[in-house]
Amino acid sequence: MARGYWIVHIKVTDPETYRRYADVAPAIVKQLGGLYTVDAGRAETAEGDASLDRHVVVEFPSYEAALTAFRSDAYQSVVHLRHSSSECLFTLAEGA
């Protein structure tokens, strides 16, 4: 079965509020079966214009698990913190 992924590109606009999100989201994601494989380390945009400069990839056992985790009450209870403190492109994708 193909794995599922959250692929997230972020530009933080309010670091204090975003820190509140970043302090709680990883534990929720782990509880929902996610594994952070990329978490805002060094990155370089090789092509294109990328104003979103923080990159996160979270792996789940399946696409359905990634979708269920995203829609879960637990994750949705903190997503407002990310919404209010960043610009974000959030993609759910199925692996090869």
VOGU-3710 file (C-alpha; in Angstrom, 3 decimals, decimal comma):
1> margywivhi> 0,000/0,000/0,000  1,294/3,460/-0,908  2,049/5,819/1,934  0,318/9,163/2,354  1,990/12,507/2,899  1,348/15,990/4,128  3,551/18,324/2,078  3,469/21,782/3,598  5,155/25,033/2,538  4,877/27,883/5,037
11> kvtdpetyrr> 5,806/31,508/5,528  5,496/32,451/9,184  3,933/35,889/9,671  3,457/35,827/13,460  6,301/33,858/15,113  4,818/33,951/18,624  1,484/32,439/17,603  3,135/30,018/15,191  5,348/28,788/18,062  2,164/27,872/19,957
21> yadvapaivk> 1,120/25,726/16,972  4,588/24,205/16,565  4,712/23,341/20,270  1,586/21,137/20,117  1,129/19,936/16,526  3,974/17,359/16,436  2,577/15,386/19,383  -0,887/15,376/17,798  0,530/14,286/14,431  2,531/11,486/16,065
31> qlgglytvda> -0,566/10,311/17,944  -2,400/10,197/14,594  0,281/7,982/13,033  2,381/10,628/11,283  6,169/10,743/11,065  7,940/14,014/10,282  10,482/13,312/7,519  11,229/16,975/6,747  10,745/19,614/9,417  11,915/23,098/8,467
41> graetaegda> 15,589/22,282/8,023  17,854/23,800/5,389  16,211/24,252/2,000  16,942/25,929/-1,292  14,481/26,753/-4,045  16,196/25,416/-7,154  13,553/26,672/-9,614  10,637/29,064/-9,453  9,632/31,817/-7,075  9,001/30,472/-3,593
51> sldrhvvvef> 7,942/32,998/-1,005  7,039/30,150/1,361  10,332/29,324/3,051  9,578/26,707/5,699  8,984/23,168/4,422  7,489/20,182/6,234  6,765/16,639/5,040  4,867/14,195/7,240  4,535/10,531/6,254  1,516/8,366/7,106
61> psyeaaltaf> 0,926/4,638/6,539  -1,544/5,433/3,709  -3,235/8,297/1,883  -6,431/7,537/3,805  -4,520/7,828/7,109  -3,095/11,200/6,023  -6,558/12,453/5,097  -8,133/11,126/8,303  -5,391/12,751/10,415  -5,831/16,101/8,660
71> rsdayqsvvh> -9,601/16,021/9,197  -9,376/14,765/12,793  -10,795/16,800/15,651  -7,410/16,653/17,370  -5,533/18,297/14,483  -8,329/20,687/13,574  -8,363/21,925/17,189  -4,957/23,576/16,639  -4,964/24,381/12,925  -6,437/27,834/13,610
81> lrhssseclf> -3,083/28,766/15,176  -1,302/27,987/11,893  -3,955/29,804/9,888  -3,643/32,960/11,980  0,159/33,012/12,025  1,286/31,966/8,552  0,684/31,738/4,848  0,569/28,107/3,848  0,262/25,704/0,946  -0,866/22,370/2,414
91> tlaega> -1,031/19,353/0,085  -2,083/15,784/0,864  -0,456/13,330/-1,544  -0,231/9,604/-2,151  3,253/8,142/-2,447  4,557/6,048/-5,327
//
